[in-house]
Amino acid sequence: MARIDAENALRKRTNHPQEFGDGLAPDHPLAIAAQRTLDRATEDFERIKQRAETKTAAWQAASGALANAETWLKRGRPGGCTLEAVEIEPPKLNKNDVLLDAVPRLQRRGRELKAHIHRVRSAC
């Protein structure tokens, strides 16, 4: 809304008086101030939009694992299977590591271990 208001204010300053504007030249101090306000509002809008996209991607990545686990629990288990609780040590986080940053690192480590198991089983 602030960006739209800034666009309207700039348009009012630079439009011809027949279009209900002030008819100021683009190099007039009031027009320059309105342009600066518009530029600042546009930068804020782009920054907020980028942050929202980043947060949305992180949320989707985190919620995707939960959705997959719930789907598997509802429909993916073979018949006659039972689920048993297993006590394991939680994964270690590095210093200054956030949980959402640790997930891709641990997934990559899991793929490395699976590849190592495959190499061992494929050996003579």
N, C-alpha and C positions, 0 to 999 in steps of 0.2 A: 504494500500500500504506500509506503514511503517513496518507493521508486516511481510509482504512478503519479503521486502528488508532485514529485520533483519534475517529472516530464511535463505535467500540466502547468506548473509554475514557469518553466522555461518557455513553453509554447505561448503562455500569456505575455511574457516579456518580449518575445521576438515576433509574434504575429502582428499583422497590419491592423490598424485601428478599425477597419471595416469588419475584421474577424474578431472584434472585441479584445484585441491585444494592445500592448503599449507601443508597438512599432519600434522597439529599440534595436540598434545595430548589434551584431554578434560580439563586437568588441567593447560594448558599453559595460561599465563595472557591474551593473545589476544583472545583465545577461550573463556575464562571466561568473558571477556568484551563483546564479541559478544553475549554470552548467556544472560548476564544481559540486554543488549539492546533488545534482543528478548523477555525476560520476561516482561520488561517495556512496550514494544509495544503490547504484548498480553494482559496485564492488561488494557491498554488504550482502546484497541479494545473491550474487554468485558464490560468495563464501558460505553463506547459509545453505544454499542449494547443494554445494559440493559436500558440506558436512553431513547433510541429510542423506545424500547418496551413499557416503561412506558408512554411516551408522546403519542404514537400511541393509547394505550388503553384509555387514557384520552380523546383524540380527538374523538375516535369512540363513547365513552359514550356521549360526548357532542353533536356530530352530529347526533346520533341516535334519540334523542328527536326531533330535528328539522325535520328529515326525517319522523318520525312517524306523527308529526303534519301536515306536508305537504300532506302526503298520506291521512290522515283523512279529510283534507279540500277538497281534490280533489275527493275522492271516498266514504268516510265513513259517510257523513252526510245523515240522512234520508230525504226523499222528503218533501217539504213544510217547511223546517226549515230556519230560517234566523239567521245570526250571528250579535250580537249586542256588541258594545264596553262596557266594564265594568271597572270602575275605582276601583282598589283595592290597598291596601298598599303592597308594595313589601316585600318579606320575609326579616327578620332581619338576618344579618350575625354576627356570634360570633366574638370576638376579635381575630385578626390574622387568620381569616377564609377566604379561597379563595372560589370563586364561585363554582368551580368544587368539592371542598371538602364539600360544603354545600348541594349540590344536593342529595347525598345519605342520609344525615341526615334528610333532609326535606321529602324525600320519605318515610323513616322509620316512621317519625312522622305522615305522611298521612295514612300509614297502621295502626298505633296505633289508630288514630281517627276513621277510618272505622271499626275497631274491636270494639271500644267503642260504636259506633252507632248500630252495629249489636247486641251487648249485651243489649242495651237499648230497641231495637225493639223486641228482643226475650223475654224480661222480661214479667211477668204476667201483 
